[in-house]
Structures are given as structure tokens and as C-alpha cells.
Amino acid sequence: MISVTDILENFTQHEKLAIRVITNSSEHLPNEVYERLFKPHRKAHYFFVFIHKGYSTHSVDLNKITISEGQLLFVLPHQIHLLSTDNNEIDFFKLTFDETCLTLLPKSFLFLINPLNTQVLTFDNDTRQRVKTIFEILSQLLQTKNREADLILTNLNTLLTEFNLSYFKNKQEITSIKSSISKFIQFKLVVESELTEQNSIQSIADKLALTSNSLYHIVRTYSGLSPKEFITN
């Protein structure tokens, strides 16, 4: 498995934020970078590709996924991704940003935990046009490396809000998963705040008032990893 952790840092489009938006008509990455991306690699950042025209095929955690017009694929950190090699003529936007960008936004987005275990969003016509417009604005703003960070983050927040609303089309879905998501978030906080203490899985489960089996199920559901793998990563 190759490492691509430095790619976004080396080719970011903003002087303060690790974020990048590219289109089929924008400047592309150097060939040596593409040679690395066209091999299976573990993502270090959040990655999104929105298809406005045509189709694109990707591999995520060894699963083949094809998205077409009006659809978006998102890939989470630590997932194994293989970029599309499709030769069809497509109009697309690709967005990449790191965890720091996410923490600077005014709210959190539950869809990034992927509780419904689906990474393809299909937009209705109105949402599709709004998403395209916001991508265009972000792309334009990022043409200037010292553009005000607040402008970038405001539009990123709006874009992720559109994604979150499309992900949870039924509000009852949110209610039904709130409890387990809350436990997963608590698990993440314990891991991040007490990482140097080398807590056992059982001790973390006890802190969350869960059995070790319940903790395993929750973490596996929302991260695709076992608790031990999550802590190691």
C-alpha cells in the first residue's frame, strides 16, 4: 500500500487551509502524483467527486463503485481508494480537505461517519444545480492562494450541509441512529484525549457503559474498523 499523506499538503490551493478543488478543465496534478494515485492507496484526507456529466468508476475498500450524472462519491480518511481511469468525457468536481478544515467549521456533519453505510449521494435537479454552483464558487475562490479563509470555510460548510441533507433524506433515520452515533463520538473523544494512556478496549467500553461486543459493533459500523484498528490508525 503506497503512502499519499503528503499530496494535499504539497498541492493545496490555499496558504492556510489544506483544501483543493479541481475540475476537468482546471490545472492537473503532476504525472508522478497521478502515478501514485492510480494505485490503491489509503486516504489521509476527505475526498469527494461530483459528476455533472458522464460517469466515473472508482474502487473504495476494494468495492467497485460507478457514479453518474447528478451523483457524488465521498471517501473517508483511512479508506482504500483507487482513482477512476475512465476515458469518457465527463464534467466533474473533485474536492479534498483535511481534518483541520473540518474542525474549523461551525457544526459537525453526521454523514461523514457514514451511519447508513452508503457513500454515494444522488441529488434531485434543484440540489444538483446548487451543489454545482457552490463547487464553482469554491473553485473560483481557490484560484487565489491568500483568499480569506472565512470565505472558503463558509462555502465548504454550505456544501457539506447540502451533502448531509441529501444523505439523511428521512429525518427518522437520524433519530434512530442518534444513540449509537453518540457512543461512537464518545469513543473517538476518549481515544483522542487519552491516547497516551494506552487504555484497553474493555476499559474504554466500561467508561462508555457498553459491553466490549457492543463497542466493537458500533465502532465497526461507523468507521469500518475494529476499536483496536481505529486506535492504531
C-alpha positions, 0 to 999 in steps of 0.5 A: 500500500503506497503512502499519499499523506503528503499530496494535499499538503504539497498541492493545496490551493490555499496558504492556510487551509489544506483544501483543493478543488479541481475540475476537468478543465482546471490545472492537473496534478503532476504525472508522478502524483497521478502515478501514485494515485492510480494505485490503491492507496489509503486516504489521509484526507476527505475526498469527494467527486461530483459528476455533472456529466458522464460517469466515473468508476472508482474502487473504495475498500476494494468495492467497485463503485460507478457514479453518474450524472447528478451523483457524488462519491465521498471517501473517508480518511483511512479508506482504500481508494483507487482513482477512476481511469475512465476515458469518457468525457465527463464534467466533474468536481473533485474536492479534498480537505483535511481534518483541520478544515473540518474542525474549523467549521461551525457544526459537525456533519453526521454523514461523514461517519457514514451511519447508513453505510452508503457513500454515494449521494444522488441529488434531485435537479434543484440540489444538483444545480446548487451543489454545482454552483457552490463547487464553482464558487469554491473553485473560483475562490481557490484560484487565489492562494491568500483568499480569506479563509472565512470565505472558503470555510463558509462555502465548504460548510454550505456544501457539506450541509447540502451533502448531509441533507441529501444523505439523511433524506428521512429525518427518522433515520437520524433519530434512530441512529442518534444513540449509537452515533453518540457512543461512537463520538464518545469513543473517538473523544476518549481515544483522542484525549487519552491516547497516551494512556494506552487504555484497553478496549474493555476499559474504554467500553466500561467508561462508555457503559457498553459491553466490549461486543457492543463497542466493537459493533458500533465502532465497526459500523461507523468507521469500518474498523475494529476499536483496536484498528481505529486506535492504531490508525 
